[in-house]
Amino acid sequence: MFSSSPTNKSSIVKLVSNATTSNDSNMAELFVNVVANDANGFNPEEEARYRTNMPLSEVDQYHELTSKPRIAQGKSLMTGYITHTDDSSTQVKAAEIMHNHLGMVEKTKNSDMMINDPKTTTGYGVVPFISAIVHAEGLQNSNPSSGSSGSLLGANLSSPSNAKTSIQTHNKNFKPLQNASVISVSGMNSLLLQSIDSSHSLRPRRSSARDHELLSARQEIENAHVSRKVPVLHASVYQNISKFERSYKMMVQILKVYIYKEGAKPIFHQPKTRGIYASEGWFMKLMEGNKKFVVRDPRRAHLFYLPFSSNMLRSALNGPDFQHVEDLQKYLKDYVQLIAGKYSFWNRTGGADHFLVACHDWALKLTKHIRSCLRVICNSNAAKGFEIGKDITLPVTYIRSAEAPLENLGGKPPLERNILAFFAGGMHGYLRPILLQYWQNKMSDMKIFGPMPRDVEGKKKYREHMKSSKYCICARGYEVHTPRVVESIHYECVPVIIADNYVPPFFEVLNWETFAVFVQEKDIPDLRNILLSIPEEKYLEMHARVKLVQQHFLWHKKPVKYDLFHMILHSAWYSRVLHIKTG
């Protein structure tokens, strides 16, 4: 699937050119064929190049092609091909295709899939725009004899002869794809509670002293007394501040972690503390250098850390040892088999007390064969394999300087923030072009841009906009996660998260809806009204709460209480405590 052969541009251009005359069943087949053609042109080597060591949050503003011409061409494409249907089941099917496949499809050899052909006016970005607007009725029906290009979801997607499409040419009629399967934050909390009742953890073959310590800790956490000394505003930031304080205190008192020494550099034991994937590197560095939690005797451990870098493993693809994604998956599987054969701890619990920390987009895919362990990962899409109650969200922290991870913190006081909402970034994924289509250069208080210049002045302007805005738009790119969530908190700007089914970091502890705004992707046309409808008093409270939670999203060279290192470790501890079973 992940062939590094060049994209077949001519076939894609031909398909898009035919879109002006396509009707009925052709539109559904057009969509599937474009996706299939582009997937064959995906180049992992190019993806690795732009994803590593890029400055600030302009990691997804990496190429000159993500500029004004690109946005203009994208708008042109949306203007020309707008289809819709009243069939909600068709919309859901199209949404599944889009969410499950376009993140990979768009990462082509030329990174931004710029297609220039004098015979067509569509320009670039064929797949994301077509995927966002094709709603051919009857797409979900199967017709094996029709000769379609095949299924992306395990079922034939050829369109029947009675399929109906309606081509509109006015932008005012365009609406983002409806996704009926969006999970709310409150829904995520319900799923977490359900996971506790039906624990994923295997019952250990034999109970240990460590298991009994965790069970005792669980009982104390569940019976934590309500704290009367905590200010209401502070307490409102948490789901249950009494349980969190008790759990955190017991973690510090009890938790011991064993780090496997096995594994060769650079994939193991070599933290990378700069760039978009810095979170996994910072945790590895601080964990391996920790003397409070780490033990040399694995028999004393409550948790076992697998110290690998998903970034370094991904970068090894197309090298002498790894030619296919399956090779990377097998590498991790072989590693687990090695430690399972050498030690008894993995097999005792089926890996339920082992954890890894990985921030690359591919982390879910790379860890496919070792998913029984706790996976702390950035790509926390509940609709694409992230398991609420077992998997844990790792915050994306884009670190420019490993020596100064806390520089430029803070922002203007709330009354001096004269920008309602701000976004700037590359046109990655299907969503951001839609955001710009509706809001770029539309209202003076909505500063919605494409990529800003990557020079010193451009980076400074980016920060100043965040520090001067009430709300900072955190729109998904290729995947649901984005460094803008943490950046917003760093610059004391209320995050507006537009990424359906994104599971926010530490949601089992933090009450995200008290300091962030969640907007469904389908509601982008109403974005400004949604923000303006928030009373000033509520905004001021949210701003104050952003400042309160900031401590949980900071890397310190020497870890401090409640900082990001401790919060990630607490997430692993808390998950293990909640799901512990005894023999």
C-alpha positions as CSV (number, residue, x, y, z in Angstrom):
1,M,0.0,0.0,0.0
2,F,2.9,2.4,0.8
3,S,4.7,2.1,-2.4
4,S,7.4,4.8,-3.0
5,S,6.7,4.9,-6.7
6,P,5.9,8.4,-8.2
7,T,2.3,9.5,-8.1
8,N,0.4,8.8,-11.3
9,K,-0.4,12.5,-11.9
10,S,-1.8,12.1,-15.3
11,S,-4.4,9.6,-14.2
12,I,-5.5,11.8,-11.3
13,V,-5.7,14.9,-13.5
14,K,-7.7,12.9,-16.0
15,L,-10.1,11.8,-13.3
16,V,-10.5,15.3,-12.0
17,S,-11.0,16.7,-15.5
18,N,-13.8,14.2,-16.0
19,A,-15.5,15.4,-12.8
20,T,-17.1,18.3,-14.7
21,T,-19.0,15.8,-16.8
22,S,-19.4,12.9,-14.3
23,N,-22.9,12.1,-13.2
24,D,-24.7,9.5,-11.2
25,S,-22.6,6.5,-10.5
26,N,-19.4,8.0,-12.0
27,M,-19.0,10.4,-9.1
28,A,-18.7,7.6,-6.5
29,E,-16.3,5.7,-8.7
30,L,-14.3,8.8,-9.3
31,F,-13.7,9.3,-5.6
32,V,-12.6,5.7,-5.0
33,N,-10.3,5.8,-8.1
34,V,-8.6,9.0,-7.1
35,V,-7.9,7.7,-3.6
36,A,-6.6,4.4,-4.9
37,N,-4.3,6.1,-7.5
38,D,-2.9,8.6,-5.0
39,A,-2.3,6.0,-2.3
40,N,0.0,4.2,-4.7
41,G,2.1,7.3,-4.9
42,F,2.6,7.8,-1.2
43,N,6.3,8.4,-0.4
44,P,7.2,7.7,3.2
45,E,10.7,9.1,2.6
46,E,9.4,12.5,1.8
47,E,7.0,12.3,4.8
48,A,9.9,11.6,7.1
49,R,11.9,14.5,5.7
50,Y,9.3,17.2,6.4
51,R,8.2,15.8,9.8
52,T,11.6,16.0,11.5
53,N,13.5,19.0,12.9
54,M,11.3,21.8,11.7
55,P,11.0,25.1,13.5
56,L,8.1,26.0,16.0
57,S,4.6,25.0,15.0
58,E,5.3,25.7,11.3
59,V,6.0,22.0,11.1
60,D,3.0,21.7,8.9
61,Q,3.9,24.8,6.9
62,Y,6.9,23.1,5.5
63,H,6.8,23.7,1.8
64,E,6.5,26.6,-0.6
65,L,3.6,24.8,-2.2
66,T,1.6,25.4,1.0
67,S,1.2,29.0,0.0
68,K,-1.3,31.4,-1.6
69,P,-1.4,29.6,-5.0
70,R,-2.2,26.4,-3.2
71,I,-5.1,27.9,-1.3
72,A,-6.4,29.7,-4.3
73,Q,-6.4,26.5,-6.3
74,G,-8.1,24.7,-3.5
75,K,-10.9,27.3,-3.4
76,S,-11.3,27.0,-7.2
77,L,-11.8,23.2,-6.9
78,M,-14.3,23.6,-4.1
79,T,-16.2,26.2,-6.1
80,G,-16.5,23.9,-9.1
81,Y,-17.4,20.6,-7.5
82,I,-20.0,20.7,-4.8
83,T,-22.2,17.7,-4.4
84,H,-24.7,16.8,-1.7
85,T,-27.4,14.4,-0.9
86,D,-30.0,14.0,1.8
87,D,-29.1,10.4,2.4
88,S,-27.4,10.5,5.9
89,S,-26.2,6.9,5.6
90,T,-24.2,7.8,2.5
91,Q,-22.7,10.8,4.3
92,V,-21.6,8.5,7.1
93,K,-20.0,6.1,4.6
94,A,-18.2,8.9,2.9
95,A,-17.1,10.3,6.3
96,E,-15.6,6.9,7.2
97,I,-13.6,6.8,4.0
98,M,-12.4,10.3,4.5
99,H,-11.4,9.9,8.2
100,N,-9.8,6.5,7.7
101,H,-7.8,7.0,4.6
102,L,-7.1,10.6,3.5
103,G,-4.4,11.2,6.1
104,M,-2.2,8.7,4.2
105,V,-3.5,9.5,0.8
106,E,-2.5,13.2,0.9
107,K,1.1,12.6,1.8
108,T,2.3,12.1,-1.8
109,K,5.8,12.2,-3.3
110,N,5.5,15.9,-3.9
111,S,4.2,16.3,-0.4
112,D,1.4,18.7,-1.3
113,M,0.2,16.9,-4.4
114,M,0.6,20.0,-6.6
115,I,-0.9,19.0,-10.0
116,N,-0.5,21.6,-12.7
117,D,-2.1,20.8,-16.1
118,P,-3.0,23.4,-18.7
119,K,-6.1,21.4,-19.6
120,T,-7.6,21.6,-16.2
121,T,-8.4,24.4,-13.7
122,T,-8.4,22.2,-10.7
123,G,-4.8,22.7,-9.8
124,Y,-3.7,20.9,-6.6
125,G,-5.1,19.1,-3.7
126,V,-7.5,16.8,-5.7
127,V,-8.1,14.2,-3.0
128,P,-8.8,16.3,0.1
129,F,-11.3,18.5,-1.7
130,I,-13.1,15.8,-3.6
131,S,-13.3,13.7,-0.4
132,A,-14.9,16.6,1.5
133,I,-17.7,17.2,-1.1
134,V,-18.5,13.9,-2.8
135,H,-21.8,12.5,-1.3
136,A,-23.0,10.2,-4.0
137,E,-26.2,8.5,-2.9
138,G,-26.0,4.7,-2.8
139,L,-22.3,4.7,-2.2
140,Q,-22.7,2.2,0.6
141,N,-24.4,-0.4,-1.6
142,S,-22.4,-3.2,-3.0
143,N,-22.4,-4.4,-6.6
144,P,-19.6,-6.9,-7.2
145,S,-20.3,-7.2,-10.9
146,S,-19.9,-3.5,-11.6
147,G,-16.2,-3.6,-11.9
148,S,-15.3,-0.9,-9.5
149,S,-11.8,-0.2,-8.3
150,G,-12.2,-1.9,-5.0
151,S,-13.0,-1.2,-1.4
152,L,-11.3,1.0,1.1
153,L,-13.4,-0.2,4.0
154,G,-13.7,-3.9,3.3
155,A,-16.7,-3.7,1.1
156,N,-17.2,-3.0,-2.6
157,L,-17.9,0.7,-3.1
158,S,-19.1,0.7,-6.7
159,S,-22.1,3.0,-7.2
160,P,-25.4,1.5,-8.4
161,S,-27.1,2.9,-11.5
162,N,-29.7,4.7,-9.5
163,A,-27.2,6.9,-7.6
164,K,-28.0,10.5,-7.6
165,T,-25.7,13.5,-7.4
166,S,-26.4,17.2,-7.5
167,I,-23.6,19.4,-8.8
168,Q,-23.8,23.0,-7.4
169,T,-21.5,25.8,-8.4
170,H,-22.1,28.3,-5.6
171,N,-19.9,28.4,-2.5
172,K,-22.8,29.4,-0.3
173,N,-24.2,25.9,-0.8
174,F,-21.1,24.1,0.4
175,K,-21.2,22.4,3.7
176,P,-18.5,20.3,5.4
177,L,-19.1,16.6,5.4
178,Q,-21.6,15.5,8.1
179,N,-20.1,12.9,10.5
180,A,-22.7,11.2,12.5
181,S,-20.2,9.2,14.6
182,V,-18.5,12.1,16.5
183,I,-17.8,11.3,20.2
184,S,-18.2,14.2,22.6
185,V,-15.9,14.7,25.5
186,S,-18.6,13.6,27.9
187,G,-19.1,10.5,25.7
188,M,-15.4,9.8,26.1
189,N,-15.7,9.9,29.8
190,S,-18.6,7.4,29.6
191,L,-16.5,5.1,27.5
192,L,-13.7,5.4,30.1
193,L,-16.0,4.3,32.9
194,Q,-17.3,1.4,30.8
195,S,-13.7,0.3,30.1
196,I,-13.1,0.1,33.9
197,D,-16.1,-2.2,34.3
198,S,-14.9,-4.5,31.5
199,S,-11.2,-4.2,31.9
200,H,-8.9,-4.9,28.9
201,S,-6.2,-6.2,31.3
202,L,-5.6,-9.9,31.5
203,R,-5.9,-11.4,34.9
204,P,-2.3,-12.1,36.0
205,R,-1.3,-15.8,36.2
206,R,-0.4,-15.1,39.8
207,S,-0.9,-12.1,42.0
208,S,2.2,-10.3,43.2
209,A,2.9,-7.9,46.1
210,R,2.9,-5.1,43.5
211,D,-0.6,-6.1,42.4
212,H,-1.9,-5.8,46.0
213,E,-0.2,-2.4,46.4
214,L,-2.1,-1.2,43.3
215,L,-5.4,-2.6,44.5
216,S,-4.9,-0.9,47.9
217,A,-4.1,2.4,46.0
218,R,-7.2,2.0,43.9
219,Q,-9.3,1.7,47.1
220,E,-7.8,4.8,48.6
221,I,-8.3,6.8,45.4
222,E,-12.0,5.8,45.1
223,N,-12.6,6.7,48.8
224,A,-10.8,10.0,48.6
225,H,-12.4,12.7,50.8
226,V,-13.7,15.8,49.1
227,S,-11.2,18.6,49.5
228,R,-12.6,21.8,51.1
229,K,-9.5,23.8,50.8
230,V,-9.2,24.1,47.0
231,P,-10.7,27.3,45.3
232,V,-13.8,26.6,43.2
233,L,-12.2,27.9,40.0
234,H,-9.2,25.7,40.5
235,A,-11.3,22.6,41.4
236,S,-13.4,23.2,38.2
237,V,-10.5,22.4,36.0
238,Y,-10.5,18.8,37.1
239,Q,-13.0,15.9,36.8
240,N,-12.5,15.2,40.5
241,I,-9.8,17.1,42.2
242,S,-9.9,15.0,45.4
243,K,-9.3,11.8,43.5
244,F,-6.6,13.4,41.4
245,E,-4.7,14.7,44.4
246,R,-5.0,11.4,46.2
247,S,-3.9,9.4,43.1
248,Y,-1.0,11.8,42.3
249,K,0.2,11.6,46.0
250,M,0.1,7.8,46.0
251,M,1.9,7.6,42.7
252,V,4.8,9.6,44.1
253,Q,4.8,7.4,47.2
254,I,4.4,4.0,45.6
255,L,5.1,3.8,41.9
256,K,8.2,2.1,40.7
257,V,9.1,1.7,37.0
258,Y,11.5,-0.8,35.4
259,I,13.1,0.3,32.1
260,Y,14.3,-2.5,29.8
261,K,17.9,-2.2,28.9
262,E,17.5,-4.3,25.7
263,G,17.2,-2.5,22.4
264,A,19.8,-0.9,20.2
265,K,20.2,2.8,19.4
266,P,19.0,4.9,17.6
267,I,15.6,3.3,17.8
268,F,15.9,2.6,21.5
269,H,17.4,4.7,24.3
270,Q,18.1,7.7,22.1
271,P,15.8,10.6,22.9
272,K,15.2,13.3,20.4
273,T,14.1,16.5,22.3
274,R,13.5,18.9,19.4
275,G,10.8,19.0,16.7
276,I,7.2,18.0,16.4
277,Y,7.8,14.6,18.1
278,A,9.7,16.0,21.0
279,S,7.2,14.7,23.6
280,E,8.3,11.1,23.2
281,G,12.0,12.2,23.4
282,W,11.6,14.4,26.5
283,F,9.7,11.7,28.4
284,M,12.4,9.1,27.5
285,K,15.2,11.4,28.5
286,L,13.6,12.3,31.9
287,M,12.4,8.7,32.6
288,E,15.8,7.1,31.9
289,G,17.5,9.8,34.1
290,N,15.0,9.5,36.9
291,K,16.0,8.2,40.3
292,K,12.8,8.6,42.2
293,F,10.6,6.1,40.2
294,V,13.1,3.9,38.3
295,V,14.3,0.6,39.9
296,R,16.9,-1.8,38.8
297,D,15.1,-4.8,40.1
298,P,12.1,-5.6,37.8
299,R,10.5,-7.5,40.7
300,R,9.9,-4.2,42.5
301,A,8.2,-2.6,39.5
302,H,4.5,-1.7,39.0
303,L,5.1,-0.6,35.4
304,F,7.5,-1.5,32.7
305,Y,8.7,1.0,30.2
306,L,9.5,0.1,26.5
307,P,12.0,2.9,25.6
308,F,11.7,3.1,21.9
309,S,11.2,6.1,19.6
310,S,8.4,5.9,17.0
311,N,10.1,8.8,15.2
312,M,13.4,7.0,14.9
313,L,11.7,3.8,13.9
314,R,9.7,5.5,11.2
315,S,12.8,7.3,9.9
316,A,14.4,3.9,9.4
317,L,11.9,2.9,6.7
318,N,13.5,2.5,3.3
319,G,16.9,1.9,5.0
320,P,19.0,-1.2,4.7
321,D,16.9,-3.1,7.3
322,F,13.3,-1.9,6.7
323,Q,11.6,-1.8,3.3
324,H,8.0,-2.0,4.3
325,V,5.8,-0.9,7.2
326,E,5.3,-4.5,8.1
327,D,9.1,-4.7,8.7
328,L,8.8,-2.0,11.4
329,Q,5.8,-3.7,13.0
330,K,7.7,-7.0,13.1
331,Y,10.7,-5.2,14.6
332,L,8.7,-4.2,17.6
333,K,7.0,-7.5,17.8
334,D,10.3,-9.3,17.8
335,Y,11.6,-6.9,20.5
336,V,8.6,-7.8,22.8
337,Q,9.2,-11.5,22.1
338,L,12.8,-11.0,23.1
339,I,11.9,-9.5,26.5
340,A,9.1,-11.9,27.0
341,G,11.5,-14.8,26.5
342,K,14.1,-13.3,28.8
343,Y,11.8,-12.1,31.6
344,S,8.5,-13.4,33.0
345,F,6.8,-10.0,33.4
346,W,5.2,-9.5,30.0
347,N,3.6,-12.9,29.9
348,R,2.4,-12.6,33.5
349,T,-0.1,-9.9,32.6
350,G,-0.1,-10.1,28.8
351,G,1.7,-6.8,28.6
352,A,-1.0,-4.9,30.6
353,D,1.6,-3.4,33.0
354,H,3.9,-2.4,30.2
355,F,3.8,1.0,28.5
356,L,5.3,2.9,25.6
357,V,5.3,6.6,24.7
358,A,5.2,7.4,21.0
359,C,4.3,10.6,19.1
360,H,4.7,9.8,15.4
361,D,1.5,9.8,13.3
362,W,2.2,6.2,12.6
363,A,2.4,5.1,16.3
364,L,-1.0,3.3,16.2
365,K,0.1,1.4,13.1
366,L,3.6,0.6,14.2
367,T,2.4,-0.8,17.5
368,K,-0.3,-2.9,15.9
369,H,1.2,-6.3,17.2
370,I,1.8,-5.1,20.8
371,R,-1.4,-3.2,21.4
372,S,-2.1,-5.2,24.7
373,C,0.3,-2.8,26.5
374,L,-0.5,0.8,27.5
375,R,0.1,3.0,24.5
376,V,0.7,6.7,25.3
377,I,0.4,8.2,21.8
378,C,-0.2,11.6,20.2
379,N,-2.5,10.3,17.4
380,S,-5.5,9.8,19.7
381,N,-8.3,9.4,17.1
382,A,-11.1,7.4,18.8
383,A,-12.5,6.6,15.3
384,K,-9.2,5.2,14.0
385,G,-8.0,2.6,16.5
386,F,-7.3,4.6,19.7
387,E,-9.0,2.7,22.5
388,I,-10.4,4.9,25.2
389,G,-9.7,3.3,28.6
390,K,-6.5,1.6,27.4
391,D,-4.7,4.0,25.2
392,I,-3.5,7.3,26.6
393,T,-3.2,10.6,24.8
394,L,0.3,12.1,24.6
395,P,0.3,15.9,24.2
396,V,2.1,17.2,21.1
397,T,4.7,19.7,22.2
398,Y,6.7,21.3,19.4
399,I,10.1,22.2,21.0
400,R,12.4,24.6,19.1
401,S,15.2,24.6,21.7
402,A,16.1,21.6,23.9
403,E,18.0,24.0,26.1
404,A,15.0,26.4,26.6
405,P,11.7,24.5,26.3
406,L,9.8,27.2,28.3
407,E,10.7,30.3,26.3
408,N,8.0,32.7,25.2
409,L,5.4,31.5,27.7
410,G,2.5,33.8,28.5
411,G,0.5,36.3,26.5
412,K,-1.5,39.5,26.8
413,P,-4.2,40.0,29.5
414,P,-7.6,39.0,28.3
415,L,-8.9,42.6,28.0
416,E,-6.0,43.4,25.7
417,R,-6.7,40.6,23.3
418,N,-8.4,42.3,20.4
419,I,-8.4,39.3,18.0
420,L,-11.4,37.0,18.3
421,A,-9.9,34.0,16.7
422,F,-6.5,33.1,15.0
423,F,-5.2,30.3,12.9
424,A,-2.2,29.9,10.6
425,G,-0.9,26.8,9.0
426,G,-0.3,24.6,6.0
427,M,-3.3,23.1,4.1
428,H,-2.8,19.6,5.4
429,G,-5.8,17.3,5.4
430,Y,-9.3,17.9,4.3
431,L,-10.4,20.3,7.1
432,R,-8.1,23.3,6.9
433,P,-9.0,24.3,3.3
434,I,-12.6,24.4,4.4
435,L,-11.7,26.6,7.4
436,L,-10.0,29.1,5.1
437,Q,-12.8,28.8,2.5
438,Y,-15.2,30.2,5.1
439,W,-13.1,32.5,7.2
440,Q,-10.0,33.8,5.4
441,N,-10.3,37.5,4.8
442,K,-14.0,37.5,5.8
443,M,-14.1,39.3,9.1
444,S,-11.6,41.7,10.7
445,D,-11.6,39.9,14.0
446,M,-11.1,36.5,12.5
447,K,-7.4,36.2,11.6
448,I,-7.5,32.9,9.6
449,F,-4.4,32.4,7.4
450,G,-2.6,29.8,5.4
451,P,1.1,29.3,6.2
452,M,3.1,32.2,7.5
453,P,6.7,32.9,6.5
454,R,9.1,30.6,8.2
455,D,11.8,33.3,8.8
456,V,12.4,34.9,12.2
457,E,9.9,37.6,11.6
458,G,7.2,35.2,10.5
459,K,7.6,33.0,13.6
460,K,7.5,36.1,15.8
461,K,4.3,37.3,14.1
462,Y,2.7,33.8,14.6
463,R,3.4,33.9,18.4
464,E,2.2,37.5,18.7
465,H,-1.1,36.6,17.0
466,M,-1.6,33.8,19.5
467,K,-0.7,36.0,22.4
468,S,-3.1,38.7,21.2
469,S,-6.1,36.4,20.5
470,K,-9.0,35.3,22.7
471,Y,-9.4,32.0,20.9
472,C,-6.8,30.0,19.0
473,I,-8.1,27.6,16.4
474,C,-6.6,24.1,16.7
475,A,-7.7,22.5,13.4
476,R,-6.7,19.0,12.6
477,G,-4.2,18.4,9.8
478,Y,-3.5,15.0,8.3
479,E,-4.4,13.5,11.7
480,V,-6.4,14.7,14.7
481,H,-3.5,15.9,16.8
482,T,-1.8,19.3,16.5
483,P,0.8,21.2,18.5
484,R,-1.5,24.2,18.6
485,V,-3.5,22.8,21.5
486,V,-0.4,23.0,23.8
487,E,0.8,26.2,22.1
488,S,-2.6,27.8,22.9
489,I,-2.2,26.9,26.6
490,H,1.4,28.2,26.6
491,Y,0.3,31.5,25.2
492,E,-2.8,31.7,27.4
493,C,-5.2,31.6,24.5
494,V,-8.4,29.5,24.9
495,P,-8.0,26.5,22.5
496,V,-10.8,25.9,20.0
497,I,-10.4,22.3,19.0
498,I,-11.8,21.3,15.6
499,A,-10.9,17.6,15.2
500,D,-13.8,15.2,15.5
501,N,-13.1,12.2,17.8
502,Y,-9.8,13.7,19.1
503,V,-9.3,12.5,22.7
504,P,-7.6,15.4,24.5
505,P,-4.7,14.7,26.9
506,F,-5.3,13.8,30.5
507,F,-9.1,13.9,29.9
508,E,-9.5,11.3,32.7
509,V,-8.3,14.0,35.0
510,L,-8.8,17.4,33.4
511,N,-12.3,18.9,32.7
512,W,-11.4,20.1,29.2
513,E,-14.8,21.7,28.6
514,T,-14.1,24.3,31.3
515,F,-11.1,25.8,29.5
516,A,-11.4,24.8,25.9
517,V,-14.1,25.0,23.1
518,F,-14.9,21.9,21.1
519,V,-16.4,22.6,17.6
520,Q,-17.5,19.8,15.4
521,E,-16.1,19.9,11.9
522,K,-19.5,20.3,10.4
523,D,-20.0,23.5,12.3
524,I,-17.1,25.5,10.7
525,P,-19.6,27.7,8.9
526,D,-21.0,28.8,12.3
527,L,-17.5,29.2,13.9
528,R,-17.7,32.9,14.5
529,N,-21.2,32.8,15.9
530,I,-20.3,30.0,18.2
531,L,-17.4,32.0,19.7
532,L,-19.4,35.3,19.9
533,S,-22.2,33.4,21.7
534,I,-19.8,32.7,24.6
535,P,-20.5,35.4,27.3
536,E,-17.6,37.6,28.3
537,E,-17.7,36.4,31.8
538,K,-17.4,32.8,30.7
539,Y,-14.5,33.6,28.4
540,L,-12.7,35.3,31.3
541,E,-13.2,32.2,33.4
542,M,-11.9,30.0,30.6
543,H,-8.9,32.2,30.2
544,A,-8.1,32.0,33.9
545,R,-8.4,28.2,33.8
546,V,-6.1,28.0,30.8
547,K,-3.5,29.7,33.0
548,L,-4.2,27.2,35.8
549,V,-3.7,24.1,33.6
550,Q,-0.6,25.5,32.0
551,Q,1.6,23.9,34.6
552,H,0.5,20.4,33.4
553,F,1.9,21.1,29.8
554,L,5.4,22.3,30.6
555,W,8.7,20.4,30.1
556,H,11.3,21.1,32.7
557,K,14.9,20.0,32.4
558,K,14.5,18.8,36.0
559,P,10.9,17.6,36.5
560,V,8.8,19.5,39.0
561,K,5.5,18.6,40.7
562,Y,2.4,18.4,38.3
563,D,4.5,19.1,35.2
564,L,4.2,17.3,31.9
565,F,6.5,14.5,32.7
566,H,4.6,13.7,35.9
567,M,1.2,14.0,34.2
568,I,2.2,11.5,31.5
569,L,3.5,9.1,34.1
570,H,0.4,9.6,36.2
571,S,-1.8,8.8,33.2
572,A,0.0,5.4,32.9
573,W,-0.2,4.8,36.6
574,Y,-3.8,5.8,36.9
575,S,-4.8,3.6,34.0
576,R,-3.0,0.6,35.5
577,V,-4.6,1.2,38.9
578,L,-8.1,1.5,37.5
579,H,-7.8,-1.7,35.4
580,I,-5.8,-3.9,37.8
581,K,-7.1,-7.4,38.2
582,T,-5.9,-10.1,40.6
583,G,-5.7,-13.8,40.2
